[in-house]
Amino acid sequence: MPTLAESIATFLAKADAGEIVNRKTGRAGRFPKSRRDPILSNVRAAVRHALIPMHGDRCLSDAELEATEMAPLFASLPDVAYLGAVERSDPGKERSNVRLFVSVVTGRDAVTERKPADPSRVLPPFEPLYEALVRDAEATGLRRNYPAALLRFQDLLLANGVADPTVIPDDFDAVMAMGARVGRSRSRVHYELGAYRKAADLLGAADLPRCYEVVTPRGQGIRGLPDHPELLRRAGVATNPLDLTPLDMVKALAPKLGAAVEEVTNAGRHAGLSPAWERSLADTASWIVASLIRLQESHGQAREIALPTLTWYALWTHRVAVQITGTTTERDDQLAELLGESAAPVEMQPLMRRLADISARRSYEHSPLTLKNPAHEDDEVPVYTEKLMQQVEIAFMIAHRFFGTTLLQKSPEKWVPARVAYEELTGHMETYNKPRHLVGRKAKGKLVLTWPQLVCLGLPYLRRRALHLEAQVQERRARLGHLESRESQKLVDDFHNAVRDYVTTAVLADDSLRVKNYSGAIAGEHVVVTPIRDARGRWVGVSEIRTRFSGLDEHEVSLKVDTRGTTPNERERRLSPGIVDHRLFHVFWTEGRARALVRAGVLPDVQAFDPADDGYAVWVTPRPSERQRTAAGWRGHMSTDSLSEIFGRSLHAIVRDVLRMNVPDYDDPALTEEYRAIFSAHYVRLLVGNYFGGVLGDWTTACVRTNDSEATLRKHYVHISAAMNERMHRRGPENPRWFNSVIARMLELRDGDDWDAFWDAFDPDRPDAALPQLETGPTAAERRRRRRAA
């Protein structure tokens, strides 16, 4: 490993030889002597600063400094120079000088180029962590990039004056602040922190800090309380707060409330209600406990009610005195004289009303919606958000399920006041909100495209993109005779990603259920494929694709529970070959999924995949998280967020590249602000509801596709705006009825239709002209010749 003296000698030798490349021109040439001394001065200062965590503030001699081994310092030295010079006049210049020095000595840009996971870069205190990750990667074949991530984390720490993992501050926000100081994104630091935690877990080093995010600043519940770990310790909880569920914390801080929630939850679980329903109960209870604590803190003492003895009944019947703000009237003054009280008006309010009021500002500030009239933002209660109103509703539902029915039978005089208090509170919230209009809701009025445009313009675009990449793969294989190089494998990955994007968008457009149904779907169970086999029994194509979902499936994939009858909610549909290209689906099913399963660590190699003995996730993530890989029953499933993003990015590409709409980039925050919830998988349900229900009046088809009732679709998934009405009077693809004849043929599901020929000949301005191709299309060989010629 080079020392500082050797590194300086290398730099000076290259400077004398004219081998230093100018970063602006990209050419090597004469390096001015006037620049050498300032650069070397900055380098020596940065090295001294980097060594402080190891040697303390002791001033190293020049000989000690020159003998410093530089390999562990190179990557972090530019950031060390910057942070060490922030109080001087030009820290940016010092970082630039040190960056140039490192690039010249190592031949690698310390900022822009990836650094290899070289053991020589590891500081001695980090060696056990690094070696643990290397051994684990060799043993499992997974997370091979974790050692490199740990080294990046080491560089980050060193730049911030930490050279030993035992002295890392056990504070998530402090670590994130370290990353911000050197310009790293939170997501990148979070990943590097994950590599460090994994290494510490592999070593069993319980003494090393894990820097978990214990407090959720935006949280409404107990985790949003900065001192909740101390509150739990005082309540006798010795467990790590991160290991506790919201219900665990409620049971510790408010045992009576927690016991009631647990009983209601267990009863709901036996009735088949979903985990999301269970979470909503626990989250509401957590909000109540946290709000009570905030209410007590606002008074400076625990004066309202003791948490351990609090019951759900008390939330509605326990009334507290509230001083009403505003000027006193003559009537208030005279009443005060008669009663011997303060003239300030006082109102007795249910405890739940106080919790709603004290939570209103926090709930509004964390909401994506804003008040149309900003003057209301200065009110003590700006507005009651829908989330807050929902929590009040759930709170009363828990009380009702826990003892409401029994109380009504045995002691109606006790239950009726609680019911009245609930109705008064919900009525007050609705009345209070009437002049407080919120803006920024889901932009349903911004119907950027219609379902027919998605199917007849968007899907053909995604299909052509996949076919173009397929042709490139075939051409490369024919030219080279193999696809083993890195460039070839990158091209194959691009092709399979394009096929995945097309298939995902097509299936969701055709089937139109909620994204969780597809992210949890299992091959052969929820998506059933009928194969086409050759003479040797091998799969060479797909003749039919069906989806099968039930309300009795596992919660991660099940349909909504139908509470209207005793029969389970079930739905089976055949996907249309006119919407989902069955040949590309076969590529997705047998090739793309196989490669993803290998990268996810589910299969050892692609040859191990047998489509006749599948049973894996339909949508597979090639880069699973630690939580996904260790979850019981995980078969490669992609998360709902990842699957929704695939659909959203495809939809964005269609809107921008096909419809030529001027929308912000997908990753631009402005897209979320202007088109909130539009570019996501759930949006397809609005498209289906608008077209089949709103335009065609075919509510039966709309209900079957979405597995929702007509009332729900009319309320949430149909928005025939003025712009939509205007489109219906235009001539061309913007008219939602323009492709009706094509769509009608799609829905007939004729087995002999040649949809490849149809889409190859399809002209959006003359959609009916390609229909004859369905029955008299060119042969497959002719189509291939046409594609090659194109």
FENMORA-V447420 format. One record per backbone hydrogen bond with DSSP energy under -0.5 kcal/mol. NH is the residue of the N-H (numbers start at 0). CO is the residue of the C=O. Records with the same first field share a line. If there is no record, write none. Layout:
BEGIN
NH->CO ; CO
END
This chain:
BEGIN
3->67
4->65
6->2
7->3
8->4
9->5
10->6
11->7
12->8
13->9
14->10
15->11
16->12
17->14
18->13
19->13 ; 28
21->26
25->21
28->19
30->14
31->29
34->31
35->32
36->32
37->33
38->34
39->35
40->36
41->37
42->38
43->39
44->40
45->41
46->42
47->43
48->44
49->45
50->46
51->47 ; 48
53->50
54->50
55->51
57->54
59->57
64->60
65->61
66->62
67->64
69->1
72->69
73->69
75->72
76->72 ; 73
77->73
79->75
80->76
81->77
82->78
83->79
84->80 ; 81
85->82
87->84
93->89
94->90
95->91
96->92
97->93
98->94
99->95
100->96
101->97
102->98
103->99
104->100
105->101
106->102
112->108
117->115
120->117
121->118
125->122
126->122 ; 123
129->125
130->126
131->127
132->128
133->129
134->130
135->131
136->132
137->133
138->134
139->135
140->136
145->142
148->144
149->145
150->146
151->147
152->148
153->149
154->150
155->151
156->152
157->153
158->154
159->155 ; 156
160->157
161->156
162->160
166->163
167->164
170->168
171->211
174->170
175->171
176->172
177->173
178->174
179->175
180->176
181->177 ; 178
182->179
183->178
188->184
189->185
190->186
191->187
192->188
193->189
194->190
195->191
196->192
197->193
198->194
199->195
200->196
201->197
202->198
203->199
204->199
205->203
207->204
213->211
215->222
216->214
218->215
223->220
224->221
225->223
227->224
230->226
231->227
232->228
233->229
234->230
235->232
236->231
237->235
242->239
243->240
248->244
249->245
250->246
251->247
252->248
253->249
255->307
257->253
258->254
259->255
260->256
261->257
262->258
263->259
264->260
265->261
266->262
267->263
268->264
269->265
270->266
271->268
272->267
277->273
278->274
279->275
280->276
281->277
282->278
283->279
284->280
285->281
286->282
287->283
288->284
289->285
290->286
291->287
292->288
293->289
294->290
295->291
296->292
297->293
298->294 ; 295
299->295 ; 296
300->295
302->300
308->305
309->306
314->310 ; 311
315->311 ; 312
316->312
317->313
318->316
319->348
321->346
323->321 ; 344
332->328
333->329
334->330
335->331
336->332
337->333
338->334
339->335
340->335
346->321
348->319 ; 346
350->317
351->314
352->349
353->349
354->350
355->351
356->352
357->353
358->354
359->355 ; 356
360->356
362->358
363->359
364->360
365->361
366->363
369->438
371->436
373->371
375->372
376->373
377->374
378->375
381->379
384->382
388->384
389->385
390->386
391->387
392->388
393->389
394->390
395->391
396->392
397->393
398->394
399->395
400->396
401->397
402->398
403->398 ; 399
404->399
406->402
407->403
408->404
409->405
410->406
413->410
414->410
415->411
417->413
418->414
419->415
420->416
421->417
422->418
423->419
424->420
425->421
426->422
427->423
428->424
429->425
430->426
431->427
432->428
433->429 ; 430
435->432
436->434
438->369
442->675
443->441
445->442
446->444
447->445
453->449
454->450
455->451
456->452
457->452
458->453
460->456
461->457
462->458
463->459
464->460
465->461
466->462
467->463
468->464
469->465
470->466
471->467
472->468
473->469
474->470
475->471
476->472
477->473
478->474
479->475
480->476
488->484
489->485
490->486
491->487
492->488
493->489
494->490
495->491
496->492
497->493
498->494
499->495
500->496
501->497
502->498
503->499
504->500
505->501
506->502
507->503
508->504
509->505
510->506
511->507
516->513
517->513
518->514
519->515
520->517
522->615
523->526
524->521
525->521
526->521
527->545
528->526
529->543
530->528
531->540
533->537
536->533
539->531
540->531
542->529
543->529
545->527
546->572
547->525
548->570
550->568
552->549
556->553
557->553
558->549
562->560
564->561
569->567
570->548
572->546
574->544
578->575
579->575
580->578
584->580
585->581
586->582
587->583
588->584
589->585
590->586
591->586
592->587
594->590
595->591
596->592
597->593
598->594
599->595
600->597
601->596
602->596
607->604
608->605
612->609
613->610
616->634
617->520
619->617
620->635
621->619
628->624
629->625
630->626 ; 627
633->630
637->618
642->638
643->639
644->640
645->641
646->642
647->643
648->644
649->645
650->646
651->647
652->648
653->649
654->650
655->651
656->652
657->652 ; 653
658->653
660->654
662->660
667->664
670->667
671->667
672->668
673->669
674->670
677->674
678->674
679->677
682->679
683->680
684->681
685->681 ; 682
686->682
687->683
688->684
689->685
690->686
691->687
692->687 ; 688
693->688
694->689 ; 690
695->690
696->692
697->691
698->696
701->697
702->698
703->699
704->700
705->701
706->702
707->702
712->708
713->709
714->710
715->711
716->711 ; 712
720->718
724->720
725->721
726->722
727->723
728->725
729->726
731->729
734->731
737->734
739->736
742->738
743->739
744->740
745->741
746->742
747->743 ; 744
748->744 ; 745
752->749
753->773
754->752
757->753
758->754
759->755
760->756 ; 757
761->757
765->762
766->763
768->765
769->766
770->767
772->769
773->770
774->771
775->771
776->772
782->778
783->779
784->780
785->781
786->782
787->783
788->784
789->785
END
